[in-house]
Amino acid sequence: MEAQEHWEGLYGTKTPEETSWFKPHLQTSFDWISAATEHKSVSIIDVGTGESTLIDDLLAAGYRDITVLDIAWTATRSFRNAWGRWRSRSFGWLAT
């Protein structure tokens, strides 16, 4: 089984809460990004986004140029389904 197939299957059959690694808000990651960035206009790429709420938290805090990268397209479904509220921001997602 290929890695992408594995992750697509996993995210297609489990809710975030059913996985062992999901945390609703990644405060430590958010704090590191905040400490490392002087301006909220910096480009940020979140590698291995999954169904994390980090992107929501960054956008809510005013960060504008964010790219989501995940091996599984289904992993980003919850964010893609709700991204309309962030339409005015520079945002992109990639599944590789």
N, C-alpha and C positions, 0 to 999 in steps of 0.2 A: 504494500500500500504506500502510495506517495504521501509526502507530508501534507500537501494541500488537501488531498482527499480525506486524510485523517481529521484535520481541523474543520473542514467543511461539514463532515459527518457529525463531529462532536458538537459544533455550534448549531447544527440543524436539529439536534435531538435533545439538547439540554438547555435549561434556562441558566442565566448567569449564576444564580444562587445554588444551582445543583453542581457547580464545579468547585474544586477545592481552592482555587486561586483567586476567585472574584472578591473584590472589596468595593463597596459602592463609591467611596471617595478616597482617592490616593493622596492624602494630605502631605505625606513626606515628599512625593514626587512634585506636587504642586509647589511646596515650599522651596525645593531645590531650583525649580524653574524660576520662581519669583526672585530668589536670591541671585541667580546667575544672569538675569536680564535687567538691563537698565531701562529699556523702553518696551512697551507692550506691542510695538510694531515689528518686533523681531520675528524672523521665520522660525517656526517650530515644527518638527516632524516627530510624531509619536509612532515609534516602531513597535509593532505587536500590540496594537490598540485593543483588540478583542472587543468586549462589551463594556469596557471601562467608562466611567463617567468623567475621567480626567479632561477630556476635550470639552465637555459641557462646562466644567468648572473653569477651565482656561478662558473659554469664550465669555462666560458670565463675568469674569474678572477684567475683561476688556482686551485680551489678546486677540489679534486680528488675522494673522497669517499662519494658519495651521494646516498641516497635511497629516492625514491618517494613513498608516501603512500596515497592512495585515496580510498574511498569506491566505486567509479565508474571507471571501466576500460576505458570507453569512455572519461572520463575527461582528461586522460593523452594522448589521441590520437595524438595531435599535436606534443608533445614532442617525443613520440615513433616513429612517422613518420619521424622525422628529426634527430633522435639520432645517425645516422651513423657518423656524424662529430665528435662525442664525444667517439667513440668506444674504443679509447686507454685508456680511464679513467675507474676507478672502479665505476660502476653504476648499480643500480638495481631498480626495481619498483614492487610494491605490490598493489593489489586491494583486499580489504577485504569486 
